[in-house]
Amino acid sequence: MCRDTYPLSGRLFVFINRRATQMKVLYWDRTGFCLWAKRLEQGRFLSDWRQVATQEMDWTGLKLLLEGIEAKVVRKRYEHPDSRASAV
């Protein structure tokens, strides 16, 4: 379970249905609860439910998920030449 799951904390709570075609985001602003919903016509938000767990994510991660991009593994594309020399 995530830390600080109190609904009035200002955090966003994201719920995805079993088919991973609908997503709802619940949050509290000063006047009451707000609910955003997004439904995909094609495709899914998640590719594999076995890897799903309750977790915290930043705003960028949520935006990527809303666009249908799963942040799986971050790979380093550039390795500084000095780091290779120290590893040898």
Beta strands, then each sheet from edge to edge (+ up, - down):
strand 1: 13-16
strand 2: 22-29
strand 3: 32-39
sheet 1: 1+ 2- 3+
end
